[in-house]
Amino acid sequence: MSDEVRVLPANPTTVVANWRLSGTSTAPSDPTAIIITDPAGLPLAGAPTVAGSTGNLALPGEVAFTFPGQPDCTLCRVVWSATVGGALRSMTSYVEVVGEHLFDIADLRAFEWGGFTQGAAPLADPARYPTEQLMRYRDQIADEIEEYTHTSPMERYTRAVLHPNAGSRRLLLDAYHPRRVLSLKNGTAIWASTLTDELQLGITVIEHPYRAFADPVTFEYVRGLSKVPATISEAAKKIAIMKARPSTVPPRAISITDERGTMQLAVANYEKRRYYGVPEIDTALQTIDETAMQSV
């Protein structure tokens, strides 16, 4: 089980966990209880409280439940509890609802990157490259792109808290390209929709006393691009291939030496940032800020 699973809005999704003892998948002796909470720590409406049996799963310690479809981006916490190996044990994971994925796994398996793989579809073999592994790469790449470019390539949930009484007077949101407000709670009161609408267009800083604040102010919003650009999706597939089939050449090498001598590696436009050290990928990621500005 990954610590975090990313799913799409409105789609009920099966979430699987695997109880392990000393690395061995071990069936629990009682049903696995689950507590699913929303970002505020409240029970998620319509969520199950027990993970199903292991009967239809591959390993003895695997348990699963169906995460109910959510209308918008969010981040939920899942606490699993069961008796395993004679002791009560627990583990925690997260389910994040995102606007879309960087790419579809089936598209990645069919994707050909001729310069790197001599024309073959390098990740087509599900035995060698399991779907779960490719999904982990996809999530890692989304996080890396956001870290490098300061913009999420897809819509993601964000929760920020302002404490005016402690002297914290500003929430800076512009670096994350907020798209729309989900909620704004002032102390114990939730602001009316007419007030949150004031934040919908272009306001990326909340500053006290913009309004009379109670403590604390909890602001939930969606950040990132409304749609993953095709160039970014293609670059992400190439990065996935690099992760699954790493080159022996260091990612930021400027030359390589073998029995034929030393060869200088071509680097497109030294003025641009080098994220992954592959010019065609770095050039695509270089444009993401421009894309973000056009899409907000």
Order of alpha helices (4+ residues) and beta strands (2+ residues): beta-beta-beta-beta-beta-beta-beta-beta-beta-alpha-alpha-alpha-beta-beta-beta-beta-alpha-beta-beta-alpha-beta-beta-alpha-alpha
